Amino acid sequence: MTGLFGMPHFDLIMNLTGSSDKRLIASLDKEHDSEFIKKNYKLVRIIPGVKSTLKKLKKTYKIAILSNSAHDSILRSVESAGL
């Protein structure tokens, strides 16, 4: 099971379902993202000191988020964290 961590969603779903049906995999991936947005974003918590650190860094650097999560999931998480 640990070999599945970090795997792209498409490959992960293909491995878990045993299906290579691209429509099915895309549908399951979309459903996963939708469920994350509806439920899991509420669990996002900001680590103490992150806001002040980001404010300081923003004065000198451009700040970006790199993730393999869907754009909507990231936006909802960032909003939920109050950033």
C-alpha positions as CSV (number, residue, x, y, z in Angstrom):
1,M,0.0,0.0,0.0
2,T,2.8,2.4,0.7
3,G,3.9,2.2,-2.9
4,L,0.7,4.1,-3.8
5,F,1.6,7.3,-1.9
6,G,2.6,10.1,-4.1
7,M,1.2,8.4,-7.2
8,P,-0.7,10.6,-9.7
9,H,-4.5,10.3,-9.2
10,F,-5.0,8.7,-12.6
11,D,-2.5,5.9,-11.9
12,L,-3.7,5.5,-8.3
13,I,-7.3,5.0,-9.4
14,M,-6.2,2.6,-12.2
15,N,-4.3,0.5,-9.7
16,L,-7.0,0.5,-7.1
17,T,-9.9,-0.3,-9.5
18,G,-7.9,-2.5,-11.9
19,S,-9.6,-0.6,-14.7
20,S,-8.0,1.2,-17.6
21,D,-11.3,2.9,-18.6
22,K,-10.3,6.5,-18.9
23,R,-13.9,7.8,-18.5
24,L,-14.3,5.8,-15.3
25,I,-11.0,7.0,-13.9
26,A,-11.8,10.6,-14.8
27,S,-15.2,10.3,-13.2
28,L,-13.8,8.8,-10.0
29,D,-11.0,11.5,-9.9
30,K,-13.6,14.2,-10.2
31,E,-15.8,12.6,-7.5
32,H,-12.7,12.4,-5.2
33,D,-12.0,16.1,-5.7
34,S,-15.6,17.0,-5.1
35,E,-15.7,15.1,-1.9
36,F,-12.5,16.7,-0.7
37,I,-13.9,20.1,-1.3
38,K,-17.2,19.3,0.5
39,K,-15.8,17.6,3.6
40,N,-12.0,17.5,4.1
41,Y,-11.3,21.2,3.8
42,K,-12.9,21.7,7.2
43,L,-9.9,19.8,8.7
44,V,-7.3,22.1,7.3
45,R,-5.5,24.0,10.1
46,I,-2.8,26.6,9.8
47,I,0.5,26.0,11.6
48,P,1.3,28.7,14.2
49,G,3.6,31.3,12.7
50,V,2.8,30.6,9.1
51,K,0.8,33.7,8.4
52,S,3.4,36.1,9.8
53,T,6.2,34.2,8.0
54,L,4.3,34.4,4.7
55,K,3.7,38.1,5.2
56,K,7.5,38.7,5.7
57,L,8.5,36.5,2.7
58,K,5.9,38.2,0.5
59,K,7.7,41.5,0.9
60,T,10.8,40.0,-0.9
61,Y,9.5,36.9,-2.8
62,K,6.6,35.8,-5.0
63,I,4.7,33.2,-3.1
64,A,3.2,30.2,-4.9
65,I,1.6,26.9,-4.0
66,L,2.7,23.7,-5.8
67,S,0.5,20.7,-5.4
68,N,-0.9,17.7,-7.2
69,S,-4.4,18.5,-5.8
70,A,-7.1,20.1,-7.9
71,H,-7.1,23.9,-8.1
72,D,-10.5,24.1,-6.4
73,S,-9.3,21.9,-3.6
74,I,-6.3,24.2,-3.0
75,L,-8.4,27.3,-3.1
76,R,-10.9,25.9,-0.6
77,S,-8.1,24.8,1.7
78,V,-6.3,28.1,1.6
79,E,-9.6,30.0,2.3
80,S,-10.4,27.6,5.1
81,A,-7.0,28.2,6.7
82,G,-7.6,31.9,6.5
83,L,-4.7,32.7,4.2
